[in-house]
Amino acid sequence: MADETAMSANQAGAQAVHGAGADLGVQTRRESTRRDHEHTVAGQHRRMRRADREVTEPEEIRAILDGCDIVRIAYQDDEGLSIVPVNFGYSYNPGTDDGFGAGTNEASPSLTLFLHSALHGRKIDAMRAAGNALDVAFEMECDCEVIEGRTACNWSESFTSIIGTGVASVVDDFDEANTALSLLMAKQAHMPDVRFTERQLATVTVWKVTSAHFTAKNHPKPAPHRRTA
């Protein structure tokens, strides 16, 4: 009886250790994919919480930029907060360092969004009032598809997106404005190398958002469950 009791105790202990090891393994995997202990610090960029969904490969980032048609630009002026959806062209430099979007030197990734608007309006006034250097935030998303769940709480949506911060400014230089609209037409209308006259450019305001900090994300649609016989 004593031997049986000792054996049962050993088995229970082994099961407890195995269970604890399994729990530790789950916790380790979770910590490697989720940065749940990140905190907001003034002057620093907080990393994406879902590390497993962060996109850092340049070609994948470029694919998201190519797939999105609209970017939303958020800013603040004397009236308060505002956000505007606009079509865009872009210039993307993936950089050469490992600190994606973390720096402002030439080796760091950089993204310039090119946009156009009417000659007058709230966002144009805001840029001028800020000395042609208006702090903004921006967001774009594409590949959106609802993911059906077994219960209401399990429903979700797949998507790819880019979110960042930057500085908006009016482009006054003729050659830069021409290049900006050419990139916009190449992306939105699939018409590369379009050039514009001074008279044409005089009818619109060309502006840009330059960014040294942006993150890309991919929430893919899960593979369908296979039913076992």
C-alpha positions as CSV (number, residue, x, y, z in Angstrom):
1,M,0.0,0.0,0.0
2,A,2.8,2.4,0.9
3,D,4.5,1.6,-2.5
4,E,1.3,2.3,-4.3
5,T,0.8,5.6,-2.4
6,A,4.3,6.6,-3.3
7,M,3.8,5.7,-6.9
8,S,0.6,7.7,-7.1
9,A,2.3,10.7,-5.5
10,N,5.2,10.4,-8.0
11,Q,2.7,10.2,-10.9
12,A,0.8,13.2,-9.6
13,G,4.1,15.1,-9.3
14,A,5.1,14.2,-12.8
15,Q,1.8,15.3,-14.2
16,A,2.1,18.6,-12.3
17,V,5.5,19.2,-13.7
18,H,4.4,18.3,-17.2
19,G,1.4,20.7,-16.8
20,A,3.6,23.5,-15.5
21,G,6.0,23.0,-18.4
22,A,3.1,23.1,-20.9
23,D,1.8,26.3,-19.3
24,L,5.3,27.8,-19.5
25,G,5.6,26.8,-23.1
26,V,2.3,28.6,-23.9
27,Q,3.4,31.6,-22.0
28,T,6.8,31.7,-23.8
29,R,5.2,31.4,-27.2
30,R,2.7,34.2,-26.3
31,E,5.5,36.5,-25.1
32,S,7.4,35.9,-28.3
33,T,4.4,37.0,-30.4
34,R,2.9,39.7,-28.2
35,R,4.6,42.6,-26.6
36,D,2.1,42.9,-23.7
37,H,4.5,44.8,-21.5
38,E,5.2,47.7,-23.8
39,H,4.5,51.2,-22.3
40,T,4.1,54.6,-23.8
41,V,7.1,56.8,-23.2
42,A,7.3,60.4,-24.2
43,G,9.6,61.0,-27.1
44,Q,9.8,57.3,-28.0
45,H,7.9,55.1,-30.5
46,R,6.0,52.3,-28.9
47,R,6.4,49.0,-30.7
48,M,3.5,47.1,-32.2
49,R,1.9,44.8,-29.6
50,R,1.3,41.9,-32.0
51,A,4.8,41.2,-33.0
52,D,3.6,38.1,-35.0
53,R,1.6,40.4,-37.3
54,E,4.2,43.1,-37.9
55,V,5.4,43.4,-41.5
56,T,9.1,44.4,-42.0
57,E,10.0,43.0,-45.4
58,P,10.3,45.9,-47.9
59,E,8.6,44.1,-50.7
60,E,5.6,43.2,-48.4
61,I,5.4,46.8,-47.3
62,R,5.5,48.0,-50.9
63,A,2.7,45.5,-51.7
64,I,0.5,47.1,-49.1
65,L,1.2,50.6,-50.4
66,D,0.3,49.4,-53.9
67,G,-2.8,47.7,-52.7
68,C,-4.3,50.7,-50.8
69,D,-6.0,53.4,-52.8
70,I,-6.9,55.8,-49.9
71,V,-4.9,57.2,-47.0
72,R,-6.5,59.0,-44.1
73,I,-4.5,62.0,-42.8
74,A,-5.2,63.2,-39.2
75,Y,-4.1,66.6,-38.0
76,Q,-4.9,69.3,-35.5
77,D,-5.4,73.0,-36.1
78,D,-6.9,75.9,-34.1
79,E,-10.4,74.5,-34.6
80,G,-9.4,71.1,-33.2
81,L,-8.9,67.6,-34.6
82,S,-9.7,66.7,-38.1
83,I,-9.1,63.7,-40.5
84,V,-9.4,63.6,-44.3
85,P,-9.3,60.6,-46.7
86,V,-7.4,61.2,-49.9
87,N,-5.9,59.4,-52.9
88,F,-2.1,59.3,-52.9
89,G,1.1,58.4,-54.7
90,Y,4.2,57.5,-52.8
91,S,8.0,57.2,-52.7
92,Y,9.3,54.5,-50.4
93,N,12.9,53.9,-49.3
94,P,13.4,50.8,-47.2
95,G,16.7,51.9,-45.7
96,T,19.5,49.7,-44.6
97,D,19.2,49.5,-40.8
98,D,17.3,47.0,-38.6
99,G,15.4,49.7,-36.6
100,F,12.3,49.8,-38.8
101,G,10.9,53.2,-38.7
102,A,12.9,54.1,-35.6
103,G,15.3,56.7,-36.8
104,T,15.7,59.7,-39.1
105,N,19.1,59.1,-40.6
106,E,19.6,58.1,-44.2
107,A,19.9,54.5,-43.4
108,S,16.4,54.4,-41.8
109,P,13.3,53.6,-43.8
110,S,11.4,56.6,-45.1
111,L,8.1,57.1,-46.8
112,T,6.8,60.1,-48.6
113,L,3.1,60.3,-49.6
114,F,2.1,62.7,-52.4
115,L,-1.3,64.2,-52.5
116,H,-3.3,67.0,-54.1
117,S,-6.2,69.2,-53.1
118,A,-8.0,72.4,-54.1
119,L,-6.2,75.7,-53.8
120,H,-7.9,76.6,-50.6
121,G,-9.2,74.7,-47.6
122,R,-8.8,73.8,-44.0
123,K,-5.9,71.4,-44.3
124,I,-4.0,73.8,-46.6
125,D,-4.5,76.6,-44.1
126,A,-3.3,74.3,-41.3
127,M,-0.1,73.6,-43.1
128,R,0.5,77.3,-43.8
129,A,-0.3,78.2,-40.2
130,A,2.2,75.6,-39.0
131,G,5.0,77.1,-41.0
132,N,4.5,74.6,-43.8
133,A,5.4,71.8,-41.3
134,L,2.2,70.3,-39.9
135,D,2.5,67.2,-37.6
136,V,0.1,64.5,-38.8
137,A,-0.8,60.9,-38.4
138,F,-1.9,58.6,-41.2
139,E,-3.5,55.2,-41.8
140,M,-4.3,53.1,-44.8
141,E,-5.8,49.5,-45.0
142,C,-6.7,47.0,-47.7
143,D,-7.4,43.3,-48.3
144,C,-10.2,43.6,-45.8
145,E,-12.4,40.5,-45.4
146,V,-14.8,39.5,-42.6
147,I,-13.8,36.3,-40.8
148,E,-16.8,34.3,-39.6
149,G,-16.6,32.9,-36.1
150,R,-18.5,30.1,-34.2
151,T,-19.8,32.7,-31.7
152,A,-20.3,36.4,-31.9
153,C,-17.1,37.0,-29.9
154,N,-15.1,35.0,-32.4
155,W,-15.8,37.1,-35.5
156,S,-12.9,39.1,-36.8
157,E,-11.5,40.7,-40.0
158,S,-8.4,40.0,-42.0
159,F,-6.5,43.0,-43.4
160,T,-3.2,44.6,-44.2
161,S,-2.4,48.2,-43.0
162,I,0.2,50.9,-42.5
163,I,0.0,53.4,-39.7
164,G,2.5,56.2,-39.1
165,T,3.3,59.8,-38.2
166,G,5.0,62.5,-40.3
167,V,5.0,66.1,-41.4
168,A,2.7,67.6,-44.0
169,S,3.8,70.4,-46.2
170,V,2.8,72.2,-49.4
171,V,5.0,71.5,-52.4
172,D,5.9,74.8,-54.0
173,D,8.7,73.7,-56.2
174,F,7.5,73.1,-59.8
175,D,9.6,70.0,-60.6
176,E,8.8,68.3,-57.3
177,A,5.1,69.0,-57.7
178,N,5.2,67.6,-61.2
179,T,7.0,64.4,-60.0
180,A,4.5,64.1,-57.1
181,L,1.4,64.2,-59.4
182,S,3.2,61.9,-61.8
183,L,3.6,59.3,-59.0
184,L,0.0,59.8,-58.0
185,M,-1.3,59.2,-61.6
186,A,1.0,56.2,-61.9
187,K,-0.6,54.6,-58.8
188,Q,-4.2,55.6,-59.1
189,A,-4.7,55.7,-62.9
190,H,-1.9,53.3,-63.9
191,M,-0.6,56.0,-66.2
192,P,3.2,56.3,-65.7
193,D,5.4,59.3,-66.7
194,V,2.5,61.8,-67.0
195,R,3.8,65.4,-67.0
196,F,1.9,68.6,-66.3
197,T,2.2,72.2,-67.4
198,E,2.6,75.2,-65.2
199,R,-1.0,76.2,-66.0
200,Q,-2.3,72.8,-64.9
201,L,-0.3,72.8,-61.7
202,A,-1.6,76.3,-60.9
203,T,-5.1,74.9,-60.5
204,V,-4.3,72.5,-57.6
205,T,-2.3,72.4,-54.4
206,V,0.3,69.6,-54.3
207,W,1.3,68.5,-50.9
208,K,3.2,65.7,-49.2
209,V,3.6,63.8,-46.0
210,T,7.2,62.8,-45.1
211,S,7.5,60.0,-42.5
212,A,10.4,58.3,-40.8
213,H,8.2,56.3,-38.4
214,F,5.5,53.9,-39.7
215,T,4.6,50.3,-39.1
216,A,2.9,47.7,-41.4
217,K,0.6,45.0,-40.2
218,N,-0.9,41.8,-41.7
219,H,-3.8,40.0,-40.1
220,P,-4.3,37.1,-42.5
221,K,-7.4,35.1,-42.9
222,P,-6.9,31.7,-41.2
223,A,-6.8,28.5,-43.2
224,P,-10.1,26.6,-43.3
225,H,-10.5,23.8,-40.8
226,R,-10.2,20.4,-42.3
227,R,-12.8,17.9,-41.1
228,T,-11.5,14.6,-40.0
229,A,-13.3,11.4,-41.0
